[in-house]
Every structure is written in structure tokens, then in C-alpha cells.
Amino acid sequence: MGSGKSALGRQLAGLMNTAFLDLDEMFEERYHISIFDFFEKYDEDKFRLIEKELLFETAGLTNTVISTGGGTACFYDNMKFIRENGVSVYLRMTSGELAMRLKNVRKKRPLLKDLPPEGLEAWISSQLLSREVYYNQATHVFYPLQQDIRELVLKLT
């Protein structure tokens, strides 16, 4: 969350002259509800199940950059599916870098909405600790604050 997956995904797709699909946008368009409102009305477990279904629908896509949510790879057998059906990129950032980017948008993120500002970085550190086992299975690791996206394009082409 906050690493720039959607923005970098769009940029990467443009540089590679391929299609772009944002899984979160796909969810919101299909179900006519924002992810934030969905979390308010239902719960994360229900969201993760639908998210998995949407991810698995992408199996037949080719020449497409797909941006997933930060938790997508960490639930069910999603990371296995991602590895078997494409090339994956982990946008690695520190908890401090992510906290700086997320500090002003907490209210718009369902997992952060009730978190006090002083607890943000600790929460992110905890999330990274539990999720990196999945993230580190990615085909490539990219440091968006330290590398130029053209370096990633060269790796992927």
C-alpha cells in the first residue's frame, strides 16, 4: 500500500506499449462500490475472496501489466497463481518511506482509517514483516524511489 503500484503500472504499460489493468479498479467497476465502502459494509475476508476470483480471471491475458492491491499476493494461493501466469514485480520500499506517502491518505484506506498517525509506521512495519515472505517470491524487485522505471523495462523485455 502506497508504493505506487497503480501509477508505476500505468507508466510501465505505456513504456512497454501494452495494456494496463488495475485489479482494484476492476473490482470497483464490476461491483459499483469503492473498496473503502465495501470494507465498511462487509469485511476484508469477503473482499479477499472476490479479489482472488478477479485475479484468476486474468489468467488468459497477454501483454498486460496488472496492478494488484498490496495484500493480493498474501492470500489464498494468489502468489502461486501470479508466478505461474506471469512475471511479477515487488516494489520495495521501507516502512518509513511508505508511512511518509500514506500519512495524508489514511482516511481513504480501509485498513488505515482508524489507525492513529503515530502508529502508522509501526503498523506498516508489521505488515511488511508478515507479507514479505510473499513479496520476495516476485520475479523482480524494484526500488521505485531509487531506480528509474526504464531499468525495469529493460529487465522485462
Residue pairs with C-beta under 8 A, 6 or more apart in sequence:
1 69
1 70
1 98
1 102
1 109
1 111
1 112
1 124
1 127
2 70
2 93
2 98
2 101
2 102
2 105
3 70
3 91
3 92
3 93
3 98
3 101
3 144
4 91
4 101
4 144
5 67
5 68
5 69
5 70
5 91
6 22
6 24
6 25
6 67
8 67
8 91
8 144
8 149
9 20
9 22
9 65
9 66
9 67
10 20
10 22
10 65
10 67
11 149
12 65
12 149
12 152
12 153
12 156
13 19
13 20
13 64
13 65
14 20
15 149
15 150
15 153
16 65
16 153
16 156
16 157
18 63
18 64
18 65
19 61
19 63
19 64
19 65
20 64
20 65
20 66
20 67
21 58
21 61
21 64
21 65
21 66
21 67
22 66
22 67
23 51
23 54
23 55
23 58
23 66
23 67
23 68
23 69
23 72
24 35
24 67
24 68
24 69
26 54
27 35
27 38
27 47
27 50
27 51
27 54
28 34
28 35
30 54
31 38
31 50
33 41
35 47
35 69
35 110
36 108
36 109
36 110
36 113
38 46
38 47
38 110
39 47
39 110
39 111
40 110
44 110
44 111
48 71
48 75
48 76
49 76
51 69
51 71
51 72
51 75
51 78
52 75
52 76
52 78
55 68
55 72
55 78
55 81
55 82
56 81
58 64
58 66
58 85
59 81
59 85
66 86
68 82
70 127
70 131
71 131
72 78
73 79
73 82
73 88
73 131
73 134
73 135
73 137
73 138
74 130
74 131
74 134
79 88
79 134
79 137
82 88
83 137
83 139
87 139
87 140
87 156
88 137
88 138
88 139
88 140
89 138
89 139
89 140
89 141
89 142
89 152
89 156
90 135
90 136
90 138
90 140
90 141
90 142
91 142
91 143
91 144
92 135
92 141
92 142
92 143
93 101
93 143
93 144
93 145
95 121
95 122
95 124
95 125
95 128
96 121
97 145
98 124
98 128
99 120
99 121
99 124
102 109
102 112
102 120
102 124
103 117
103 120
105 112
106 112
106 113
106 115
106 117
106 120
107 113
112 120
112 123
115 123
140 152
140 155
140 156
142 151
142 152
